[in-house]
Amino acid sequence: MRRVRPGAASRGSAERALTSVAAGAAYTGGTGDDHDQETGARQPDESPRETGGERAEAPRLWHVTLSVSGTRTPLQEVRRGLEQLAHDHPFLLTSRYAHDHAEIRYWEEARDLHDAAAVALRLWGEHRQTARLPPWEIVGLEVIDRDTYHQRIAEGYGPLPATPVGVHPF
C-alpha cells in the first residue's frame, strides 16, 4: 500500500502541496467527536477502520533550528529584521546573529517531519520582504521532535538554549 499525504504531488514533480491538519480533540480539549458537525470533515483521531485502514496522524511539536548566511550586513539591520520576524512568527524562541549569518530556533506544529521542514525552509524567503531580512540563503536546518529535544537536554547535549528567549548577537 502506498501512503500519500493529501494534496501531495508525485515524486517527479517540482513542488509538493501542503495541507493543514486540524488539531482535533486531543489539542482542543473537545468532546472526542470524530467528525466536525459543520463541515462533516473527519478528525485526526478517527479510527483506522473509518480511514481505509490507516490511522490519521495528529499534529506534533517539532524543534526547528534554521541557519542562514550571506553577504556582510550592518548589525542594526540584521537585528531589526530578526525582531520583526519574531513579531510576525509568534513561536520564535531565539535568534542569534552576526554580520554575515544568523540562527533561528522555534517550535513548529506539524503532522510530520516533512511538513515541519517544508514550513521551515519557506520561513526566511516568505518573510524576507515583510521583515526586511538580509538576502541570505539557508545553509542549515535541523528539525527534531519534542521527545528528542528533551532527551538531548536531559543528557546535557543538543540545542541548548545558549541565550535567553529573544534576539541576541552571537
N, C-alpha and C positions, 0 to 999 in steps of 0.2 A: 504494500500500500504506500503510495507517495503522499507525503504530507506537505501541504502548501498553505501559506498564510493567505487570508482573504485579500484580494487585490494584488497579490504578488505577481510579478511578471515572470516569464520563463527565464532560465539561467542565461540564455543567449541575448537577452535584451539589455539595453544600456541602463535603464532606470528601474527601480523597484518601488512600487507603490506601497505606502504605509497606511494602515488602518488604525483608527483609535479603538481602544478597548474600554468598555465601561468597567468601573471598579467593582460593582456588584455588592451584595450584602456583606461580604467579609470586610470591606473597607468603609461602608457607609453605616453599618450598624442596622441595616434594614431587617425586614422580616424573614429573609431567606427565600422569598418567592423566586421561582426560576424564570419568570417572564415579566417583562416590563408591561404594565397594564395598558399604557397609552399606545405604544408602538408595536407591541407583540414581539419585540426582539428577545432573543434568548440571552440569558445572563451567563457570565463566565463559569459559574458553579453548577451549570446544568449537567445532568448525569450523562455518562458516556452513551447510554442506550439512546438518548434523545439527540445526540450529535453525530450519529453514524459510527459509533464505536470509539471515538477519540474524545478525551476529556479536554475541554477548553481551558486554557491557562489564564489564571488571574494575574493582574499586573504585579510586578515585584519592584523593589528598590535596587538601584544599581549605583555604585560609586564611580564617578567618571573623573578622570584626570586628563585634561586636554592641554597639550603643549604646542605653542605657536612660536614662530621665529621669522625674522626678516631683516630688512634694512634698518639701520640705526634711526631711532625716532626720539624726539625730546621726551624726557621722563614725564613731564606735566601732561603731555598729550596722551601718553600711554595710560597714565593713572586716571585721567578724566574719562577716557574711553572704557576702561575696565569698571569704573564706578557706575557709568551709565549702563553697561552690560549687566552689572549686579542689580541695578534698579529694574531693568527690563526683564531679567530672568530671576525670579524671586528665590529660586532654590540654590543660587550660587553661594558656596560656602567661603572659599578662599581664593584670592587671586594674588599671585606673586609676579613681579615684573622687573625688567631691566630695560636698557636702551634698545636691545635687539631681540628679546624673547620674553615670553610670559607663560605661566602655568595657571590653569583654572581648574578648581576642584568643586564638584557639586553632586547632588543626588538627583537621579532621574528615575521616574516611574515609567516602566515599560513592561510589555508582556515577556520579552526575551532579550537576550544579549544583542541580537541583530538589530532590533528596533532601537534599543538604547544607544548603540554605536552609531546608527544612522542619524539619529537626532543630534548626537554629539558632533558628528562630522559636518553637520549643516550649521551648527551654532555660530561659529565665527563668521562665516560668509553671510548668513541671514541677518546678523546684527552689525555687519561692517558699516553699512550706510547710516542706520539709525543711531548707533552709539559712536559713530566716527572713529572706528577702530583702525589701527595701522593696517596697511595692505600686506600683512604677513600670511604665511602659509602654515597649515597644520603639519607639525613634524612628529607628533607622538600622540597616542591615545591608549589609555588603559581603562577598561570597563570591567569591574568586578561586582559580584553580588554582595548583598548585605552581610551574609554569614561569613564570606571570605574576608571582607573588610574587617569585621570584628575579630575574627580569628587572628589575622595579622597583627592587629593592635594588641591583642592579649598576649601574643608570642613575642612582642617587642620589636617587630619589624613591619615594613609595609608603608603605606602612605600616611605616616603620622601627621597630625595637624601641626606642622612646623611653626605656623604663625596663627594668631587668633583669627576668628572669622572676619572677613573684610578684604580690602585691597591693600597690599603691602609690597614694598621693594624687596628684592632678593637679599 
